Amino acid sequence: MSDLLGQPALMNEAGKIFATAFGNMNIDVVMTVETKGIPLAYATGAQLNLPVVLVRRDHQATEGSAVSINYVSGSHKSLHTMSLSRRAMREHSRVLIVDDFMKAGGTVQGMIDLLAEFNATVAGVGVLVESGSVDSEERLLTDYVSLAKLTAVDAKSRQISVKPGNYFDL
């Protein structure tokens, strides 16, 4: 995925698609966690002319007071911490969450839980690639837009199978 996320032209096109999908949602800010999805969040923010807020894995003292929560990662089933500076976002904001990859949705659910601490509203969730190997019962959220769905990974032959995400079902 890093090869895709490192291509600005491709991320700009993905940002345009998310801007089309969420453009009428009266959004105040685009949010992502500090990972490889940052270029996608910035491309989406640029298309919507909105600021981007980064949720951090570790709190930075230079960012002032912050809210931190623990969440269970959907892909690793392990406990992690995320934090957001109090000055990064206004209370009662309408937020578009953008992420690069979603397996069960633990990280996205963690961001949703963090937004509750800011009395913020989730206006939408967009993911570049969702895992197709997760049963619907395991998925922590159902209301999201994906651009691609990873349907199979064959480590032996080094082949992957991808099909269009649910955005193309609309």
ABEGO torsion letter per residue (X at the ends): XAAAAABAAAAAAAAAAAAAAAAAAGBABBBBBBBAAAAAAAAAAAAAGBBBBBBBABBBAAAEBBBBBBBBBAAAGBBBBBBBBAAABBBGBBBBBBBABBBAGAAAAAAAAAAAAAGBBBAEBBBABBBAABBAAABABABBBBABBBABBBAAAGBBBBBBBAAAAX
